[in-house]
Amino acid sequence: MRRVVVVLPRAVSPIGNGFILNANCPRLQQLASRAELVKLSPIARAPTPEAAFFGLDPHEARIAPGPLAVAGLGLDPPDSSLQFHLSLLTTDGVDAETPPAGPTEEELQTLFEHVRRLETPNLIPAKGMGLDHALIALDGSPEVITAPPQALRPYRAHLPVGDDEARLRRFIDDSVNLLTPLEFNVRRIDEGLVPLNLLWPWGPGFRVRLPHLGLAQGAPTTVMSGSLRCAGIARLVGYRHLPVELVGEGINVPFEALAERIGHEPRSLLILRQPGHLHREGRSAEATWLMEELDRRLIGPVLDRLDDEKLELTVVAPTFEPDDHPGLAMTWTEPGLLPHHIPFDERAVEEHLPMRSAWSPVERALEADV
């Protein structure tokens, strides 16, 4: 049996706030009319809420941002090393909800050719993608406090504090002195963009051992997402994560390429954050369009190419605290249940459906075959 799981975080909105799932999605709704539907408890606040997308309880899979970034980049430093998420920021200061425009790949390559000068035998910056990178302290102390990028206004009021503060502060100051005069930053300023001249280490932690789901389930699972954090979790649980650039973070999702990959994998997990993110930004028309594209260009082709192969499709739309409404999940297995009248959209929240944890449908969908 081919198993496909699609996770759509925050794709369920309270009644009256506009629908996302209730788009023109005939294939999805056709399946939902013969699928098992359940409501999902909102994911409680936790360091790694994305663990629920993998079928794990977020309160049992607590991973700091640093080790997530390092794992997501495919790095394997010693377990004793302290690992940081390294954000590429600007000293100009921007709104906490509006990160600076990211560098081009050429700019990033140029930038990290210079950043290598900041490397020491025990403090190693690692190139990632866009604004997200990693820093590995081979002899780092966990007794250090760092601020996330959202808190930096101004950044000098939030410098690291603790055992390793002198070395980290020096690294930050050196990054500003090194990156500010670079030609591409001068060009960005001329183009009306803020310079990318600040490397900010935050979210320190040690690598956490998670259950090796790939071995426990007895079949490989391929994960597709545009999130470095999700890539890190996938690697820590023994899943294969395709390059995050494939899914990306924009609305131009290559659904045909994703459908092609799903058609060759025994188990696939697609995490698509864009519809929920667009809706929260007030761009509901784009969110609805993206759902329709998902239905037309991914769900449809996956179903059409199955021939005689059996398929189980699980779609999970979790919500998060402090939201006060549940999420939804559906599981369809050929040939499906008896038809019912409940639609797979926000109206289902008002129905008397079973309530499950947000991670249980994914856990069930990817469990080992009996």
C-alpha positions in Angstrom: 0.0 0.0 0.0 1.2 3.5 -0.9 0.8 5.9 2.0 0.6 9.6 1.5 0.3 12.2 4.3 -0.3 15.9 3.6 0.0 18.3 6.5 -1.5 21.8 6.1 -0.7 23.7 9.3 -3.3 26.4 10.2 -5.4 25.6 7.2 -8.5 25.6 9.4 -9.9 29.0 10.5 -12.7 29.7 12.9 -16.2 29.9 11.4 -16.8 33.4 10.1 -13.1 34.1 9.4 -13.2 32.7 5.9 -12.5 29.2 4.7 -9.4 27.7 3.2 -10.2 24.1 3.0 -13.6 24.9 1.5 -12.0 25.8 -1.8 -12.9 24.4 -5.2 -11.2 21.0 -4.5 -13.4 18.4 -6.1 -10.9 15.5 -5.7 -10.2 16.2 -2.1 -13.9 16.6 -1.2 -14.8 13.5 -3.1 -12.4 11.5 -1.0 -13.5 13.2 2.2 -17.1 12.1 1.6 -15.9 8.5 2.1 -13.1 9.2 4.6 -12.8 8.9 8.3 -12.9 12.5 9.7 -11.7 13.5 13.2 -11.2 16.8 15.0 -7.7 17.6 16.4 -6.8 19.2 19.7 -4.7 22.4 19.1 -1.0 21.8 19.4 0.1 23.2 22.8 3.0 25.5 23.1 6.2 23.6 22.9 9.8 24.2 21.7 9.2 22.0 18.6 5.6 22.1 17.7 6.5 20.7 14.2 7.2 17.3 15.8 3.4 16.8 15.6 3.7 16.8 11.8 5.8 13.6 12.1 3.5 11.8 14.5 5.4 12.7 17.6 4.2 14.4 20.8 5.9 17.8 20.8 6.3 17.7 24.6 8.3 14.5 24.3 10.4 15.7 21.2 11.9 18.9 22.6 14.7 20.1 20.3 16.4 23.5 20.4 16.5 25.6 17.2 20.3 25.2 16.9 20.4 21.4 16.7 17.4 21.5 14.3 19.3 23.8 12.0 22.4 21.7 12.1 20.5 18.5 11.5 18.6 20.1 8.7 21.8 21.0 7.0 23.0 17.4 7.1 25.8 18.1 9.5 27.1 15.6 12.1 29.3 17.4 14.6 30.2 15.6 17.9 27.3 15.1 20.2 29.1 17.2 22.8 29.2 20.3 20.6 26.8 23.2 21.4 24.8 24.0 18.2 23.3 27.3 17.3 20.9 28.5 14.7 22.8 31.3 12.9 20.6 34.0 11.4 21.7 36.4 8.8 20.3 39.8 9.8 20.8 43.5 9.4 22.1 46.1 11.9 19.6 48.6 10.4 16.7 46.9 12.3 13.4 45.8 10.8 10.0 45.0 12.1 10.0 41.7 14.0 7.4 40.2 11.6 9.2 41.4 8.5 12.6 39.7 7.9 15.0 41.4 5.5 14.9 40.2 1.9 17.2 37.2 1.6 20.4 37.1 -0.5 20.7 35.6 -3.9 22.7 32.4 -4.1 25.6 34.3 -5.7 25.5 36.9 -2.8 25.4 34.1 -0.3 28.3 32.3 -1.8 30.3 35.6 -1.7 29.3 36.3 1.8 30.4 32.9 3.2 33.7 33.1 1.4 34.3 36.0 3.8 32.6 34.4 6.8 35.1 31.6 6.8 37.6 34.1 8.2 35.5 34.1 11.4 36.1 30.3 11.9 38.3 29.2 14.7 39.3 25.6 15.7 36.4 25.5 18.1 33.8 27.8 16.6 32.6 26.9 13.1 30.0 28.7 11.0 28.2 26.5 8.5 26.5 27.8 5.3 22.8 27.0 5.0 20.3 28.8 2.8 18.7 32.2 2.6 18.8 33.8 6.1 19.2 30.5 8.0 22.6 29.0 8.8 24.3 27.2 11.7 27.1 27.8 14.2 28.9 24.9 16.0 30.8 25.5 19.2 32.9 22.3 19.8 33.6 23.3 23.4 30.6 25.5 24.0 28.9 25.9 27.4 25.2 25.4 27.7 25.1 28.2 30.4 24.6 30.9 27.8 21.4 32.9 27.1 20.7 34.1 23.6 17.8 36.1 22.1 15.8 35.0 19.1 16.0 37.3 16.0 12.4 38.6 16.6 13.7 40.4 19.8 16.5 42.4 18.2 15.6 46.1 18.3 18.3 47.2 18.8 20.5 44.2 18.6 23.2 45.5 21.0 20.6 45.5 23.8 20.3 41.7 23.4 23.8 40.4 23.2 24.5 36.9 24.6 24.9 36.5 28.3 26.6 33.7 30.2 29.6 31.5 30.2 30.4 31.9 26.5 29.3 35.5 26.1 32.7 37.0 25.3 33.4 34.7 22.4 29.9 35.0 20.9 29.9 38.8 21.3 33.2 38.9 19.5 31.9 36.7 16.7 28.9 39.0 16.3 31.0 42.2 16.3 33.5 40.7 13.8 30.6 39.7 11.5 29.4 43.3 11.4 32.8 44.6 10.7 33.5 42.0 8.1 30.2 42.1 6.2 29.2 45.7 6.2 31.7 46.9 3.6 31.1 44.0 1.2 30.3 45.1 -2.3 27.0 43.3 -2.4 25.8 45.1 0.7 26.8 48.5 -0.8 24.7 47.4 -3.8 21.8 46.4 -1.6 21.7 49.8 0.0 21.8 51.5 -3.4 18.8 49.4 -4.4 16.9 50.4 -1.3 17.4 47.1 0.6 18.9 46.8 4.1 22.4 45.3 4.2 22.9 41.7 5.4 25.7 42.5 7.8 24.9 40.7 11.1 25.3 37.0 12.0 23.3 36.2 15.0 23.7 32.9 16.9 20.7 31.8 19.0 18.7 28.8 20.1 21.7 26.8 21.5 21.4 23.2 22.4 22.8 19.7 22.1 21.6 17.1 19.6 18.6 15.1 20.9 18.1 11.4 20.2 14.6 10.9 18.8 13.0 7.6 18.0 14.3 6.2 14.7 10.9 6.0 13.0 12.5 4.9 9.7 13.7 1.6 11.4 10.6 1.1 13.5 8.2 1.4 10.6 10.1 -0.9 8.3 9.6 1.2 5.2 11.3 4.4 4.1 9.4 7.7 4.4 10.3 10.7 2.1 9.5 14.1 3.5 8.9 17.2 1.4 8.8 20.7 3.0 10.2 24.1 2.7 11.3 24.3 6.3 14.8 23.8 7.6 13.3 22.9 11.0 11.2 20.1 9.5 14.3 18.9 7.5 16.1 18.7 10.9 13.4 16.6 12.5 13.1 14.3 9.4 16.8 13.6 9.6 16.7 13.0 13.4 13.9 10.4 13.1 15.6 8.6 10.1 13.4 9.9 7.3 14.8 11.3 4.0 14.0 14.9 3.4 14.2 16.3 -0.2 15.9 19.7 -0.7 13.8 22.4 1.0 14.2 24.5 -2.2 11.9 22.0 -4.0 8.8 23.1 -1.9 10.1 26.6 -0.9 8.1 29.2 0.9 6.3 31.0 -2.0 3.1 30.3 -3.8 4.7 28.8 -6.9 4.8 25.2 -5.5 6.0 22.7 -8.1 3.1 20.3 -7.5 3.7 18.2 -10.6 7.3 17.5 -9.4 6.0 16.6 -6.0 3.3 14.3 -7.4 6.0 12.6 -9.5 8.1 11.9 -6.4 5.1 10.7 -4.4 4.3 8.3 -7.2 7.7 6.6 -6.7 7.8 6.5 -2.9 6.1 3.9 -0.6 5.5 6.6 2.0 5.4 10.3 1.5 4.9 13.2 4.0 4.3 16.6 2.4 4.2 19.6 4.8 2.8 22.6 3.1 2.7 25.7 5.3 1.8 28.2 2.6 -2.0 28.1 2.7 -2.3 28.7 6.4 0.5 31.3 6.3 -1.2 33.2 3.5 -4.5 33.2 5.3 -3.1 34.5 8.5 -1.6 37.4 6.5 -5.0 38.3 5.1 -4.2 36.8 1.7 -7.1 34.4 1.7 -7.7 34.5 -2.1 -4.1 33.3 -2.6 -4.5 30.7 0.0 -7.7 29.4 -1.6 -6.0 29.4 -5.0 -3.1 27.4 -3.7 -5.5 24.8 -2.2 -7.2 24.4 -5.6 -3.8 24.0 -7.2 -3.0 21.3 -4.6 -6.2 19.5 -5.5 -5.8 19.8 -9.3 -2.0 19.3 -9.7 -1.1 16.9 -6.9 -4.1 15.0 -5.4 -5.6 14.4 -8.9 -2.3 13.1 -10.5 -1.5 10.9 -7.5 -4.9 9.2 -7.7 -4.8 8.9 -11.5 -1.5 7.1 -11.7 -2.3 4.4 -9.1 -3.8 1.9 -11.5 -4.2 -1.3 -9.4 -2.1 -0.1 -6.5 -3.8 0.5 -3.2 -3.6 4.0 -1.6 -4.1 5.5 1.8 -4.3 9.3 1.9 -4.2 11.2 5.1 -4.7 15.0 5.2 -4.0 16.7 8.5 -4.8 20.4 9.2 -3.6 21.1 12.7 -4.1 24.3 14.7 -2.0 25.7 17.5 -2.6 27.3 20.9 -3.7 30.0 21.7 -6.2 29.2 18.9 -9.5 28.1 20.5 -10.8 25.9 17.7 -9.7 22.4 16.8 -8.0 21.2 13.6 -9.3 18.5 11.2 -7.9 15.3 9.7 -9.2 12.9 7.2 -8.0 9.4 6.3 -9.2 7.7 3.1 -8.3 4.2 2.1 -9.6 2.5 -1.0 -12.4 1.9 -1.6 -13.5 4.2 1.2 -16.2 4.2 3.8 -19.9 4.6 3.2 -20.7 8.1 1.9 -21.5 10.7 4.5 -22.5 14.4 4.3 -19.8 16.0 6.4 -17.4 18.2 4.3 -13.7 18.5 5.0 -13.7 22.1 5.9 -14.4 24.5 8.8 -18.0 23.4 9.0 -16.9 20.0 10.2 -15.6 21.6 13.4 -19.3 22.0 14.4 -20.0 18.3 13.9 -19.9 15.6 16.6 -16.6 14.0 15.4 -14.1 12.2 17.6 -11.3 14.4 19.1 -7.7 13.2 18.6 -4.3 14.6 19.4 -2.8 16.6 16.5 -0.1 14.0 15.9 -2.1 10.8 16.1 -3.4 10.7 12.5 0.2 11.0 11.2 1.5 8.4 13.7 -1.3 6.0 12.6 -0.7 6.7 8.8 3.0 6.0 8.9 3.0 3.1 11.5 4.6 -0.2 10.6 2.6 -2.6 8.4 1.2 -5.5 10.3 
